[in-house]
Amino acid sequence: MCGDAGYLRQDVTIDDPRFGTISPCSCKVREIADRRMRALVERSNLSALAGMTFDTFMVGAPQRNAFTRAQQFAESPDGWLVIMGGYGTGKTHLAAAIGNQRLAATEPALFMVVPDLLDHLRSAYAPGSELGYDDLFEGVRQAPLLILDDLGTQISTQWAAEKLYQLFNHRYIFRLPTVITTNNSLDEIGGRLASRMSDPQISKCVTIDADDFRGAVSGAREPTGGNPRPYKRRSNRGVEFTDRP
Ligand SMILES: [Zn+2]
């Protein structure tokens, strides 16, 4: 017992080299671990998505392959995992589940919604901004595990396209673990981003194809909210999962 001091004197004899030194008490060790965990969660952007875990994901037939791949990736993140599929197929949930599993193992993860990231960068870059643009971009560029949710084709400006390319290219060259979700096909994304996302040397692509859905799926439910966008495919007979909290 340290009596809230947080540290204990080593209980050793005078000829022990540790004599007179102090060591953290178990309560201190726990406090440090808790603080580290809180900091990891705060920095991850995952606190609002903490409920999106593998345990809470309802796996339908169309999701089975993506679910397995996502779990494998979460076990030991290596290279890139690209999760493709229409709105409401569970991509965001799987991507967040990867991040949440890493955090549970006290490993860092950074979750960014791509349109939000570009907005952040734009406002950070604005003259007079107090946000450090370079700090922000560097943090995202170097994140040990980066989850980019909702990569779209509506990249409005040349500037945004260039930033996104710089980000992708850096993570590609250094083979940094990255998860990307998108509603679009690689053809629709096109160009330099798609060529990196489709490089089998670094990237695994999985598609949640709701069109493949043929039979009964337990736990199927209707979308309960979110921000529906037009689904690219004509048919979406599959299970609807909410893609957003
Ligand atoms: Zn103590």
Boltz pocket constraint, residues with backbone or C-beta under 6 A from the ligand:
constraints:
  - pocket:
      binder: B
      contacts: [[A, 1], [A, 2], [A, 3], [A, 4], [A, 5], [A, 6], [A, 7], [A, 25], [A, 26], [A, 27], [A, 28]]
      max_distance: 6.0
